[in-house]
Amino acid sequence: MNAFAALADDTRREIVKLVAKNGELTSTAISQNFKMSPPAISQHLKVLQEAKVLHMKKDAQKRIYSLNDSGIGEMEEWLLDIKNLWNKRLDKLDRYISKIKKERSHDKK
């Protein structure tokens, strides 16, 4: 599953936001913020980890989650590419509108 598919779920987006705010959180601390069973939260964490959105490290019996820079970076790059494409299209539209305005102002003279 890719990062965007993983983040299509409201609960997973909230988990990511929670981890981002705190830097690192154990699975228990994450579970305490939701009205669902710890196994359900574990499934969400598994999806986010497989999608490279979250990174998990083990410390004895604890599983500690943090943002995975590589997964977040891939999403950021994709979003910037889309933003750049739209900016180019809007710039082209702006040039076209300016051209039309100039032509109309010349026609009126």
N, C-alpha and C positions, 0 to 999 in steps of 0.2 A: 504494500500500500504506500502511495506517495504522501508527502506531507500535507498537501491540500486536501486529499481525501480524508486523511486522519483528522484534520481540523474542521471538517464539515459538520462534525458532531458538537453540539453546544457544551456538553460536559467536558469533552477533551479540550475545547478552547478555554474553558474556565480553569481546568487543571494547568494548562500552559501559562495562563495569566497568573495563577497562584504561585507557580514555581518561579516565574520571572520576577515577581514582586519580592520573593524571599531568597532567591539565589539558589538555595538547595533545600529540599524537604524530604523527609522520609515518607514512605508509602503510608504509614500510619497517620502522620500529620496531614497528608493530603486527604485521606479517607475521612478524617474528622470534620472536614469542611463540606461534606456532601451527605444528603439523605438517601444513601444507597449502601448496599453491603460492601465491605472491604473486598470480597472477591470480584464484584462488579467494577470497582475502581481499579483493581489489579488488571482486569482485562483492558480497560482504557489505557492504563499505563503501558501495557504490553504493546498495544497498537501504536502509541506515540513513540515508544522506543524503537519499534520495527521501522517506523517511518522516519527515523532519525531526527525527530523533533526534540525528544528528551534523551538524555544520557543517564544511565543507571550505574552506580557503583555499590558494591557490597562492603559493609563494615560489620563484621561478625554476623549477627542475625538481621541487621537492618539493611534495607535497600534505600539508597539515597538518590534522589532524582534532581537533575539540573538541566538547563537548556543545552541542547546539542548545537554548538556553533556551526558545524558543517551543514546540518539540515536547515537551520534558520538562514544561513548564508545562501543556500540554494534557492530558497523561496524569495529572499530579498533580491537576488540577481534576476530571477524571473520577473518579479514585479517591476524592477527598474527597467528591464527590457521592454515590458509592455508600456510603461510610462513614457519611455523614450519614443516608442513607435507612435503613441498618441500625440506627444508633443510635436513630432515631425508632421503628422497629419494636420494638427491645428495650426502650425506655422504655415503650412502650404495653403490652408484655407484662408488664413489671415492675409497672405500675399495675394491670393485670388480676389478677395474682397477689396483690398486696397487698389488693385488693378481696375476692378469694375468701377469703383468710386472715381478714380482718375478719369476713366473713359467717359463717365457720365458728366463729370464737371467740364470736360473738353467739349462735349456735345452741346452743353447749355451756352457756351460762349459764342 
